[in-house]
Amino acid sequence: MLLGVLCILVVPRVFSEAPPAPPQDIQVDNWLLRWSPDPDDGDVTYTAQYSSFDSCVWTDVPYCVHISLNSCNVSSIKARSEYGCVMLRVQAERHGQNSPSVQACSKHGHLCTPDFSLTASPGSLTVHLSRNTTFLREHADHAKYRVYYGKKGEALQLFEPIPEPFLPIHSSTEEHYDVITSMSPVELRE
């Protein structure tokens, strides 16, 4: 009888507890993943996961599972990813309840993410990719990009440009690899 009373008192508390707030300001800088915890949440642990850009499978980062810290060295996954490029995310956990996962953003640009600018004019969109990164210097011959476009509130469409190599553009101080693509899809002519 005493066991039945204890179960009734304990179980409702666990099921009524809300999941923790998701981590905030998730950034990765030089393979150090950092985030800000919710100051009002206590007794929270975090798990970091990674996925390659061509996969939908998320895998736990070794040594970054159920940790109480708000940072984690994720350099152990660099060798497991193609060209050192991965997506990262972090999830908060408390008493079996999980927050939604939040993806990381790079603080100072990422080895796999180009700097870019867009110039829109009636009927055309120009995309300028500047990929002066270690990644591109090492893998320029195999670099690819995708441009998605669409009207606000509608599904994005993939623009498939004529394949162009990333061309070296030399400056007085260092070598840059840039590509400029202009597109004039019928859908943008309105």
N, C-alpha and C positions, 0 to 999 in steps of 0.2 A: 504494500500500500504506500509506503514511504517513497519507493522508487517511482511510482506512478505520479505522485505529487511533484517530485523533483523534475520529472520530464515535462510536466505541464508548465512549470514555472520557468524552466530554462529554454525550451524550444521557442516560445513566442518572442523572446528577446532576440534570438539569433535571426529569425525570419523578419522581424520588424526593423532591424538595423539597416539603414540605407547604405548603399555602396559608397566607397570613398570618392571624393572629387578627383577628376583626372589631373595628372600632373600638368603644369603650365610652363610656358617659355622653354620648351625643349629645344636644345641646340646641340650641335656636334661641332667640335673644333679640334682638329688634329687628333681624331679618334678618341677624344674624351667626350662622352655623352653626359649632358647636365640638364637638370630640370628644377623647377621650383615646386615644392610641395604646397598643398593647401595648409595654411597656418592653423586652421581650425580642426584639421583632421589629425587624430592621434593614432598610434599603434598601426601605422600603415607601412607596408613593404611595397617594393617596386620590382617589376620584371621588364627587362629590355629584350626586344626581339629584332631580328633582321630578316630581310628578304632581298633576293636579287631583283633587278629591274625587270627581268623577263619571267618572273615567277610570281605566283599568288600565294606561295607557301611561306608562312612565317615560322622562324625557328628561334628558340631561346638563345641569347648570347651567353656563352659560358661565363661563369662567375658573376653574372648580372641577373640572377633569378632569386626572387624573394629577399632583396636586400633592403636595408633600412636607410642607406645613404641616398643622397640626391644626385649622385654622379656615378659613372661607371666607365672604366677603360674598355673600349670595344675593339682594340687593335687585334685581338685574337681572331676576329672574323675576316680580317683583311685578306688573308691567304685563301679563304674559302669562297671569295666572291670574284666574279669575272672582272678583271682589270681593277680590282680594289673598289668597285662601285656597289654600294648596297643602300637600301632604304632601312631606316631605323624607326622604331616606335617604342613607347613606354606605357605601361599600364600600372595603375595603383591597385593594391589588394588589401583587404582587411576582413578577417574572419570568414574567408570563403567568398566574399563579395568582391567583384572586380569593377573598376571604372572602365569607361570606354578607352581604347588605346588611342594615343596621340602621336602622330608622326613628327620626327625631328626636322628642324631646319638648320642649315649650316650658318654659322655665325660670320664667317669670312669667305663665303663661297666654298664650293665643294669640289673635290677632284673631278667629279662627274657632271657637274652642272655648269654650263657656260654662262658667261655674262651675255646679256642680250638686250637689244632695244627693238621696239616696234615703231614703225612709222605708217600711219594709216592716212589714206587720202581716198576720195570717192573712186570706187572701183578697184583699189589695190591695197595690198598690205605688204610692207617690206619688213623682213626679219633679218636683223644683223646679229650673227652669233660671233662672239669673240671668245675663243677658247684658249687663251694663253694660260694653260695649266700644265702641271706635270703629266697628268693623264693624257692630254692631247699630244704633248711632245713625244710620249712613249708609244702612243697608239693612233696617231693621226691617220694612218692608211686605212684603218678599220672604223673610224668614227662615223656615226650616223646620227640623224636627228629626225624628230617628228614635229609637225606643226598642226595643232588642232585649232579650228576656228568655228565661230557660230554667232548667232544673234543672242542677245541676253534672254535668258529663260528657255532657250531651246537646246537640244542635244548638240554637242560638239561634233564636227566632222573632221576627219583626217585629211589634210592636204598632202598629196603625194607628189613632191617636186621631182624634177629630173635629177637623178643623182649627180651631185657635184662633189669633188674632193675638197677637203679643207686645204686651202692654198696658203703657203707660207708668205707672209707679208713682212719684209725686213724693215726694221727701224734702226736708228743709230745706236740704241742701247741693247735691244734684245729682239729675238724673233717672235712674231705673233702668228697665230693661225686663226684666220677669220674666214667666214663665208657669208655672203649676202644673197638672199633669195627673195625675189619679188613674186607675188602671186596675184592673179586677177580672176578668182572664181566668179562665176555668174552670180552666185548668192550674195557677193559683196557689192554688187553694182547698184544697189538700191539707195 
